[in-house]
Amino acid sequence: MAGRNHTTLSGSKLRSDHRYADDPDVLRSHSRLTSIEVRLIEDRVAAQSREMETLFIDNQRLAASHVALKQDVVAAKQDLLRLSDTACSVKAERDAQVREVYERSLKLEAEARPNDGLSAELDQIRAEIKVLRAEIEHLSKKLKGIEDDIAAAHPELQEFSELKTDIEAMQREIRKGRAAVEYERKMHSTNFELDEVMEKHLISMAREAEKLRSELANAEKRAMAAIVGAGAAANPGHGYAIHQRTLEHGFGGNSLSDHHAVRQGTFDSSMNYVYGGPRIPHGQYDVQR
């Protein structure tokens, strides 16, 4: 309203100035003035007119600002009402939360009262925990020392691993040697049994050969005796020499006895009969096989 009053006053003042300018008395008074004074008055009037126009524009701008401020005030009042409602709801909610927390604290306090007797046990457990922590620290230090010893002994462990590999290789060789010895022992036992069988067979053959030789010698003696007897009957003087040569031929080198002779054997140091020569050791026999 102040802006509207200001606008009205400015318009009436402009109209009054124009009325004074049209007044005959004013015109007569102006006619008495000099041209310089008239120019000064006109400049003053023009300056006042420009100032009034500026004031009028400012008044309009202030009026628009006033309307905007009124609208801002209304919006602020609405925001204030909304914030007040929100504050009331927040306060009610917070009061409910505080009440709930208070009731919960009362409930926890009621539940904690029977557990007052556990405080001593809790203190004891805490003391045991401290002891265990100290022991853990001690064991950790000891473990660190053991790890350092292990790191220092790592080269020796590598040497031990190499030695273990060599030992395993030697054990494999020993197992192979044992298998070979066992096989050799079995073969020796088998060869020994075969030798015993062959020895018995050869002994029996030698006995048969001796028996045949003795029978052959007896047959030769009888044949020679018959020949000598027949020669003596035919020529008694010459018969003794023939008998003597015949006996020497029969007992010294009879070809028949040579053809039917059996190869004689020998006896070794263990008194085992070996046909045809000395007995071959089992190891050499295996090699010959």
Secondary structure, 3 states (H helix, E strand, C coil): CHHHHHHHHHHHHHHHHHHHHHCHHHHHHHHHCCHHHHHHHHHHHHHHHHHHHHHHHHHHHHHHHHHHHHHHHHHHHHHHHHHHHHHHHHHHHHHHHHHHHHHHHHHHHHHHHHHHHHHHHHHHHHHHHHHHHHHHHHHHHHHHHHHHHHHHHHHHHHHHHHHHHHHHHHHHHHHHHHHHHHHHHHHHHHHHHHHHHHHHHHHHHHHHHHHHHHHHHHHHHHHHHHHHHHHHHHCHHHHHHHHHHHHHHHHHCCHHHHHCCCCCCEECCCCCEECCCCCCCHHHHHHHC
